[in-house]
């Protein structure tokens, strides 16, 4: 039991302005099945209500981040189309909350990350991986198709040629290979992933909360927009932010006065 509720398949650990959500079924390679997705939605929605939390990190226990869905349970879901559609829509709703949140979501990839695992990675704002991570899509290895974002978000992240190659071959990438194509933003030595994502979070927490919220919004809109709309939106948002928020003035004054800025909480 935590301050954010009781869970069976995930662990929640708060540290300062951050929370780590750990998938905790290592014997099954941390499947993202019906029950786990329901718990993730409940946990994320509870965390969204806590304005003192700025960063949420996903990681896995054991040798996997997540190997995706539980195959035995998938077979049963396929037999009831309405249940399968409901299951997939739960992913969509979870990712929608994450994308529209002012909080920063980080995927900390500790090992095997395929299928639903990579779809969760792609829905996060930032990705950090241990050097022993293995990342791929893998759906077609089982005659399946992605239903939680791989076919859409993957090519936007790494380009269509590389995305098709990864999706269609089912190949696994090393952490360094994933870093090389822009799927991962940072690689840590084995055994130092927690230190790595907490150091990354500390950099984020030193920034203006309002500025971070704005940067996330503009980047997400840019992904969905054409060039002209994206540029016009940036101009409008930047002008409004600079003239209505106190943080830009505070940031400049702090730099001039050679002190740490005191940004306003959201």
C-alpha positions in Angstrom: 0.0 0.0 0.0 1.3 3.4 -1.0 0.0 6.9 -0.7 -1.2 6.5 -4.3 -3.0 3.2 -3.7 -2.4 -0.6 -3.5 -1.0 -2.6 -6.4 -0.1 -6.2 -7.2 1.9 -6.0 -10.4 3.8 -2.7 -10.0 5.8 -1.0 -7.2 5.8 2.7 -6.6 8.7 4.5 -5.0 8.8 8.2 -4.3 12.0 10.2 -4.2 11.7 13.9 -3.8 9.8 15.3 -6.8 10.0 12.0 -8.7 8.2 8.6 -8.5 9.5 5.3 -10.0 6.9 2.8 -11.2 8.5 -0.6 -11.4 6.9 -3.5 -13.3 7.2 -6.4 -10.8 6.6 -9.7 -12.4 10.2 -10.6 -13.3 9.4 -14.3 -13.7 7.1 -13.5 -16.6 9.4 -10.7 -18.0 7.0 -8.1 -16.7 4.0 -8.5 -19.0 1.8 -5.6 -19.8 -1.4 -7.5 -19.5 -5.0 -6.4 -18.7 -4.4 -6.2 -15.0 -1.1 -4.4 -15.2 -2.4 -1.8 -17.7 -5.4 -1.2 -15.4 -3.0 -0.7 -12.5 -0.8 1.6 -14.5 -3.8 3.8 -15.5 -4.9 4.0 -11.8 -1.4 4.8 -10.6 -0.8 7.5 -13.3 -4.2 9.1 -12.7 -3.4 9.2 -8.9 0.0 10.7 -9.6 -1.5 13.3 -11.9 -3.4 14.7 -8.9 -0.2 15.3 -6.9 1.3 18.6 -8.1 4.4 18.1 -6.1 5.4 15.2 -8.4 7.3 16.5 -11.5 8.8 13.3 -13.0 7.4 9.7 -13.3 9.9 7.0 -14.3 8.9 3.5 -15.6 11.3 0.6 -15.2 11.3 -3.1 -14.7 12.5 -5.6 -12.2 14.7 -8.6 -13.1 16.1 -8.9 -16.6 13.3 -7.1 -18.5 11.7 -3.7 -18.8 8.8 -5.5 -20.3 8.5 -8.2 -23.0 5.0 -7.0 -23.9 1.7 -8.8 -23.4 1.1 -12.1 -21.7 0.7 -14.5 -24.7 -1.6 -16.9 -22.9 -3.9 -14.1 -21.9 -3.8 -12.6 -25.4 -5.2 -15.7 -26.8 -8.2 -15.5 -24.5 -8.6 -11.8 -25.4 -8.6 -12.6 -29.1 -11.6 -14.8 -28.6 -13.7 -11.9 -27.3 -13.4 -9.0 -29.8 -15.0 -6.4 -27.4 -12.6 -7.3 -24.6 -9.6 -7.0 -26.9 -10.8 -3.6 -28.1 -11.4 -2.5 -24.5 -7.8 -3.6 -23.6 -6.2 -1.7 -26.5 -8.3 1.4 -25.7 -6.9 1.3 -22.1 -3.4 1.8 -23.6 -4.7 4.7 -25.7 -6.2 6.4 -22.6 -3.1 5.8 -20.5 -0.8 7.4 -23.2 -3.3 10.2 -23.7 -3.0 11.2 -20.0 0.8 11.0 -20.2 1.0 13.1 -23.3 -1.3 15.8 -22.0 0.4 15.9 -18.6 2.7 18.7 -17.4 4.8 16.0 -15.8 7.7 14.4 -17.6 7.5 10.7 -18.1 10.8 8.8 -18.5 11.3 5.2 -19.7 14.3 3.7 -17.9 15.1 0.6 -19.9 16.9 -2.0 -17.8 16.8 -5.1 -20.1 14.5 -6.6 -22.6 12.0 -4.1 -24.1 9.7 -5.4 -26.9 6.2 -5.2 -28.1 4.1 -3.4 -25.5 7.4 -2.4 -23.8 8.6 -0.4 -26.8 5.1 1.1 -27.2 5.3 2.4 -23.6 8.9 3.7 -24.3 7.6 5.6 -27.4 4.8 7.3 -25.3 7.3 8.6 -22.8 9.0 12.0 -23.1 12.5 10.9 -22.4 14.3 7.5 -22.6 17.4 6.3 -20.8 18.7 2.8 -21.1 21.2 0.5 -19.4 24.0 -0.7 -21.7 22.6 -4.2 -21.4 19.2 -3.2 -22.7 17.7 -5.0 -25.8 15.0 -3.0 -27.6 12.7 -4.0 -30.5 9.1 -4.3 -31.6 8.6 -8.0 -32.0 4.9 -8.1 -32.7 5.3 -9.8 -36.1 7.5 -12.5 -34.6 4.2 -13.8 -33.2 2.0 -13.0 -36.2 0.6 -9.9 -34.3 0.3 -6.3 -35.1 1.0 -3.3 -32.8 -2.1 -1.8 -31.3 -0.6 0.8 -28.9 1.4 3.0 -31.1 4.4 1.3 -32.7 3.2 1.8 -36.3 2.6 5.5 -35.6 5.1 6.7 -33.0 8.1 4.6 -34.2 8.5 6.2 -37.6 8.1 9.7 -36.1 10.9 8.9 -33.7 13.4 7.3 -36.0 12.2 7.7 -39.6 10.2 5.5 -41.8 13.0 3.3 -43.2 14.4 2.3 -39.9 11.0 2.0 -38.3 9.8 -0.4 -41.0 13.0 -2.4 -40.6 12.6 -2.7 -36.9 8.9 -3.5 -37.1 9.1 -6.0 -40.0 12.2 -7.9 -39.0 11.5 -8.1 -35.2 15.2 -7.5 -34.6 16.5 -6.5 -31.2 18.8 -3.5 -30.9 21.5 -3.0 -28.3 21.3 0.1 -26.2 24.1 1.8 -28.2 22.3 0.9 -31.5 19.1 2.4 -30.2 21.0 5.5 -29.1 22.6 5.8 -32.5 19.2 6.0 -34.3 17.6 8.3 -31.8 15.3 5.8 -30.0 17.2 6.3 -26.7 18.5 9.6 -25.4 21.1 8.4 -22.9 22.9 5.1 -22.1 24.3 4.2 -18.7 26.7 1.6 -17.6 25.1 -1.7 -16.4 24.1 -1.4 -12.7 23.9 2.4 -12.8 20.5 3.0 -14.4 18.8 4.3 -11.2 21.6 6.8 -10.6 21.3 7.8 -14.3 17.6 8.5 -14.3 17.7 10.3 -11.0 20.5 12.5 -12.3 18.5 13.2 -15.4 15.4 14.0 -13.3 17.5 16.4 -11.2 18.4 18.4 -14.3 14.7 18.6 -15.2 13.7 19.6 -11.7 16.1 22.5 -11.8 14.2 24.0 -14.7 11.0 26.1 -14.7 7.9 23.9 -14.2 5.9 26.3 -16.5 8.7 26.3 -19.0 9.0 22.5 -19.0 5.2 22.2 -19.5 5.4 24.6 -22.4 8.3 22.9 -24.0 6.6 19.5 -23.8 3.4 20.9 -25.2 5.1 22.6 -28.2 7.2 19.5 -29.0 4.1 17.3 -28.9 2.2 19.7 -31.1 5.1 19.9 -33.5 5.0 16.2 -34.0 1.3 16.4 -35.0 1.5 19.6 -37.0 2.8 20.7 -40.4 5.7 23.2 -40.4 3.7 26.4 -40.8 1.2 25.6 -38.0 4.0 24.5 -35.7 6.0 27.7 -36.2 2.9 29.9 -35.7 2.0 28.0 -32.5 5.5 28.4 -31.2 5.4 32.2 -31.8 2.0 32.6 -30.1 2.9 30.4 -27.1 6.4 31.9 -26.6 5.0 35.4 -26.7 2.2 34.6 -24.2 4.6 32.8 -21.9 7.2 35.5 -21.9 4.7 38.3 -21.2 2.4 36.5 -18.6 4.7 34.2 -16.7 7.3 35.3 -14.1 9.8 32.5 -14.7 11.5 34.0 -17.8 12.2 37.3 -15.9 13.4 35.3 -12.8 15.6 33.1 -15.0 17.3 36.1 -16.6 17.7 38.0 -13.3 19.2 34.9 -11.6 21.7 34.5 -14.4 22.7 38.2 -14.2 23.0 38.0 -10.5 24.9 34.7 -10.5 22.4 32.8 -8.3 20.1 29.9 -8.7 16.7 30.9 -10.0 13.6 30.5 -7.8 10.9 29.3 -10.3 7.2 29.3 -9.5 5.5 25.9 -8.9 2.6 25.0 -11.2 
